[in-house]
Amino acid sequence: MLYFLISAICGIGGGIFSSQFFKEYSLGTIGNLVTGFLGGVATHTLIVLVMGGTAFSLAIVGGFIGGVIVRVAFSIIRQRMSPDS
């Protein structure tokens, strides 16, 4: 459970961190937090299933990278779905 929380928190950090570089595609504060959280949780689940174990370094790095990836993916989807101006 500790590793799950670490991954979720680092995922939130990754979602917020990536919003600094993609300001024009920001999902808002809540959107960045939610997508970062989802990325951290999804990455934690994949690490546990694939690697068969957990560690602090895997939880931290995996959660952060997962948060960034999911946040950027949602931004790209949102950009593609918006009507052209």
VEXMARLO-632444 format. One record per atom (N, C-alpha, C): x, y, z. Coordinates in steps of 0.05 Angstrom, whole numbers, padded with zeros to 5 digits, always signed. Example, Ala and Ser with C-alpha at 12.3 -4.5 7.8 and 13.67 -1.06 7.14 Angstrom:
# VEXMARLO-632444
+00264-00114+00156;+00246-00090+00156;+00264-00066+00156;+00257-00045+00142;+00273-00021+00143;+00258+00001+00157;
END
This chain:
# VEXMARLO-632444
+00016-00024+00000;+00000+00000+00000;+00017+00025+00000;+00040+00024+00013;+00058+00047+00014;+00068+00054-00014;+00076+00033-00029;+00086+00038-00056;+00064+00049-00074;+00040+00040-00070;+00017+00051-00085;+00014+00081-00080;+00015+00089-00055;+00013+00117-00049;+00036+00134-00060;+00060+00123-00059;+00083+00136-00070;+00080+00140-00100;+00071+00119-00113;+00067+00121-00143;+00045+00141-00149;+00024+00142-00134;+00002+00161-00139;+00012+00190-00135;+00026+00195-00113;+00036+00222-00108;+00057+00230-00129;+00074+00212-00136;+00094+00219-00157;+00080+00223-00184;+00059+00208-00189;+00043+00212-00214;+00031+00240-00214;+00020+00249-00192;+00009+00276-00190;+00032+00296-00195;+00055+00291-00184;+00078+00309-00189;+00085+00309-00218;+00084+00286-00231;+00090+00285-00260;+00070+00300-00277;+00044+00298-00269;+00024+00313-00284;+00027+00343-00281;+00034+00352-00257;+00039+00380-00253;+00064+00389-00267;+00085+00373-00265;+00111+00380-00278;+00108+00383-00308;+00094+00364-00321;+00091+00365-00350;+00074+00389-00359;+00056+00399-00341;+00040+00422-00349;+00057+00447-00351;+00080+00448-00339;+00098+00471-00342;+00109+00473-00370;+00112+00451-00384;+00123+00451-00411;+00102+00452-00433;+00078+00444-00426;+00056+00443-00446;+00033+00462-00437;+00040+00487-00432;+00020+00506-00421;-00003+00511-00440;+00002+00510-00466;-00019+00515-00485;-00039+00492-00486;-00032+00469-00476;-00050+00446-00475;-00058+00439-00447;-00058+00458-00429;-00064+00452-00401;-00092+00442-00398;-00096+00424-00379;-00122+00414-00373;-00134+00427-00348;-00121+00447-00338;-00129+00461-00314;-00116+00446-00290;-00117+00458-00267;-00104+00447-00244;-00116+00419-00236;-00142+00418-00236;-00155+00392-00229;-00150+00371-00250;-00152+00379-00275;-00146+00360-00297;-00118+00349-00296;-00099+00367-00290;-00071+00358-00288;-00067+00339-00265;-00080+00345-00242;-00078+00328-00219;-00090+00300-00224;-00114+00300-00236;-00128+00275-00241;-00113+00257-00261;-00104+00269-00283;-00089+00253-00302;-00062+00243-00291;-00049+00260-00276;-00024+00251-00263;-00029+00228-00243;-00050+00230-00228;-00058+00209-00209;-00063+00183-00224;-00079+00185-00245;-00086+00161-00260;-00061+00148-00273;-00043+00165-00282;-00018+00154-00293;-00001+00140-00272;+00001+00152-00249;+00016+00140-00227;+00004+00113-00218;-00022+00112-00216;-00036+00088-00208;-00033+00066-00229;-00037+00074-00254;-00034+00054-00276;-00006+00043-00278;+00014+00060-00275;+00041+00051-00276;+00048+00033-00252;+00037+00039-00229;+00042+00022-00206;+00031-00006-00211;+00007-00007-00222;-00006-00033-00228;+00011-00048-00248;+00021-00035-00269;+00037-00049-00289;+00064-00059-00277;+00076-00043-00260;+00101-00051-00248;+00097-00076-00230;+00076-00076-00215;+00070-00099-00198;+00065-00123-00214;+00050-00121-00236;+00043-00144-00252;+00066-00154-00269;+00082-00136-00280;+00104-00144-00297;+00129-00152-00282;+00137-00135-00263;+00162-00140-00248;+00158-00160-00225;+00133-00163-00216;+00128-00181-00194;+00136-00171-00167;+00142-00146-00164;+00150-00135-00138;+00151-00105-00140;+00158-00093-00117;+00159-00064-00116;+00184-00056-00102;+00191-00031-00106;+00213-00019-00092;+00209+00011-00092;+00222+00026-00075;+00217+00054-00074;+00225+00068-00100;+00247+00060-00112;+00256+00072-00137;+00237+00067-00160;+00226+00042-00161;+00207+00036-00182;+00181+00052-00178;+00173+00055-00153;+00148+00070-00147;+00151+00099-00154;+00174+00110-00147;+00178+00139-00152;+00181+00145-00181;+00200+00132-00194;+00205+00137-00223;+00181+00128-00240;+00171+00105-00235;+00148+00095-00250;+00124+00113-00247;+00118+00122-00223;+00095+00140-00219;+00098+00166-00233;+00122+00178-00231;+00127+00203-00244;+00125+00201-00274;+00138+00181-00285;+00137+00178-00315;+00109+00172-00324;+00095+00155-00309;+00067+00149-00316;+00049+00173-00315;+00053+00191-00295;+00038+00215-00294;+00043+00234-00317;+00068+00235-00325;+00075+00252-00348;+00063+00241-00374;+00065+00215-00378;+00055+00203-00403;+00025+00206-00405;+00010+00200-00384;-00019+00202-00385;-00028+00231-00388;-00015+00249-00374;-00022+00277-00376;-00018+00287-00405;+00004+00280-00418;+00010+00289-00445;-00010+00276-00464;-00016+00250-00460;-00035+00236-00477;-00063+00249-00476;-00072+00256-00452;-00098+00269-00450;-00097+00297-00463;-00075+00311-00462;-00073+00337-00475;-00075+00334-00505;-00061+00314-00516;-00062+00309-00545;-00090+00302-00554;-00103+00284-00539;-00131+00277-00546;-00149+00301-00545;-00146+00317-00524;-00163+00341-00522;-00158+00360-00545;-00133+00363-00553;-00127+00381-00575;-00139+00370-00601;-00138+00344-00606;-00148+00332-00630;-00179+00334-00631;-00192+00333-00608;-00221+00333-00607;-00233+00361-00609;-00217+00382-00604;-00228+00409-00605;-00231+00418-00634;-00252+00433-00639;-00257+00442-00666;-00236+00462-00674;-00229+00462-00699;-00209+00481-00709;-00221+00509-00709;-00205+00528-00701;-00214+00556-00700;-00206+00571-00724;
END
